[in-house]
Amino acid sequence: TAAAQRLPPGTVVTRGAISGFAQFDTDLDSGGSFSWEAGWVSGEVLRQFTPQLAAGLSLRYEYENWRFSDPRRFGGTAPWGSVNLPQVGASFVYTPAPDWTVLFAPSVEWSYEQGASTSDASNYGAVLVASRRFSPTLTLGAGAAIFRQLDDTKTFPFIAIDWKINDQWTLTNPFSAGPMGGAGLELTYEPGNGWEAGFGGAY
């Protein structure tokens, strides 16, 4: 978003986030239940090199703690417990025209249980988004993400939107600190005094 504003060359933008997430006790189709909590910290730096090109680097570390109760599908034994997910990524933003922005963001993540080796735990892929600014309050675009995970390759399209409906309501993609990352849609309301309240969803 910062690069889409066509910042002056040499400008550096930084962002950091600390977030937590909990999923309460949930039944398994094959019997038993599970719950888990996660906490993560992330940081990102982006530099505008020329009027048309910006590039950046991001780092993220996530820790998940899983608990299983009588997981019959797994022979009554918890398949995993504590999971580490460090990630490093890059972003390249190109603005070929004043109203158009193209983003390419590759990343590599390691997903492994506490005490396991990282050598066979890498996930990698990239996100590609093209968006157009139709007005100072509306930006629309389309994107796709392709990721190679431990045992599967996943591809999914998504809509990129940043719509300031009025002074109080905004429809956009959620921050990357959300439990589903930057996917999905989020509607926020600003009552004033710097506060925001919102709800959203992702599939």
N, C-alpha and C positions, 0 to 999 in steps of 0.2 A: 504493500500500500504506500509506503513511504517513497519508493522509487517511482510509483505511478504519478506522484505529485511533481515529478521533474525537478528535483532539488538541484541547487547549484553544484557544479563539479567540485569535488573535494569535500563535500558534506558527508559526515559519518553519523549514522543512526544506530543506536544500541537499544536492546530490549532484553528484559529478563523476567522470568516467571517462576514462582514456586506454587505447586498445586497438590491437592490430595483428592483421593477418590475412594469410595467404599461401596461394594455391592453386598447387600444383606443376604441372608440365608436363602438359597435358591435350589429348588428341586431339580434332580437329574431325571431324564426320561427313563433311564434304566434302573432307577432306584438310588436312594441316598440323596445327599445335598452337598452344596459347597458355598463358601463365601470368600471374599478376598478384599484386601485394601491395598492401595498403591500411593506412593508419593514420588514426586519428581521435581527436578529443578532443570531449567533450561536457560540458555543465553544465546543471543544472536547479535552480530555486528554486520552492518551493510554500508558500503561506501559507493558514492556516486562518482564514477571515474570520468565520464563524459556526459554531455546532455542526453545521450541516447543509451548509455550503458552503466549499469550498477551491478556490483557483485558482493557477496557476503559469505560468512561462515557461521554455522550454528553448532552448538553442543548441547546434549541433553543426557541426563541420567535418571533412570526410573527404577524403583525397587517395588516389587510386588510380594505380598504375603498371602498365600492361599491356604484354606482349611477345608478338608473334605470329611464328610460324615457318612460312613458305610457306603462308599462308592462301589456298588456291585459290579458295574461294568469293568472296573479295574481290579476285580478280585478282592474287593474290600480293602485295598491298600491305596493310599493317596498317591497319585501319579507324579506329583511334584509338590513343592512347598514354597521356598523362597526363590524368587526369580529376579535376576539382574538384567537390565536392558540399557546399556550405554549406546549412544548414537552420535554420529558426526555427519554433518551435511553441508552442502554448499547451495548457493542460489545465484542465478544469473538473470538479470532483468534487462530486457531490451525494449526500447520505445521507438519503433520505426516511424511513427507519426504522432502528432500531439495528442490524439485521442486513443491511441492503441498501445497496449502493453503486453509483452510476452514474457512469461516466467518459466524458467527451467530449473528444477531443484532436485539434484540427485542426493542420495543419502545411503549410509551403511549403518546397520544396527546389529548388535550382538544380543541374542536372547538365550540365557543359560541359567540353570538352577545353581543355587549356592554350592560352591565346591566343584562344579563341573568345569571342563575346559572350554575355552572360547573358539577353538580351532574349527569345530563343526557347527557353530552356532550363529553364523552370519546370515543376515537378511539384507537385501539391497534392492534398490529400485530408484524411481524418479517420478516426479510430478511435472506435468506440462500444462500451462494455463495461458489462454489468450483472452484478453478482455478489452472492452471499449468503453470509454467514458462518454456517455450520451449527454450529460449535463453535470453541473457542479454537485448535484445531489444523487446521481444515478450512474453506477458503473455495472455493466453486465459482461459475463464471459462464460466460457466453457473450458473444461479441463479433463484430464485423465491421469490416473495414477497406475503405475505398473510396478509390482514388487515381487521379487523372488523370495519366498519364505522358506522355512526349513524343509518342507516337503511339498510345496505347491507354489505355483505362480498365479498371482491374483491381479486382475485388471478391473478398474471400475471408473466410470465417468462421473462427473459432478458439475454442478452449476456454480459459478463464481458470481457473487452479487454483493454490492455495497449500495444500499438504497436508503437515503435519509428522507423518510416519508414526510416528516415535518420536524419542528423543533424538539419534539419529545419522542417520536417513534423512529426506530431504525431496524431494517431487515438486512442481515449480513451473514457471512459464514462465521462460525464461532472462532475464538482465539485458539491457537495451537495448544494451549494449556488445558483445554477441555478433555474429558475422558475419551472422546472419539477423535482427538486431534482436530484438524481444521475442517473436517468434513461436516456436512449437514447444514442446517439453517437455524438462525437464532434471531428472535424478535426481542428487542430491548426497549425499555421505557425509561426516560429520564425525568423524574419529578422535579429536579432542581437541586441546588446545593452540592453538585458533584456526585450525586448518587445515581446508580443504574440498577434496574431490575429487569430480568429477562427470562425467557424460556425458549427451548429449542429441541431439535431432534435430529437424529442421524440413523441411517439404515445401513 
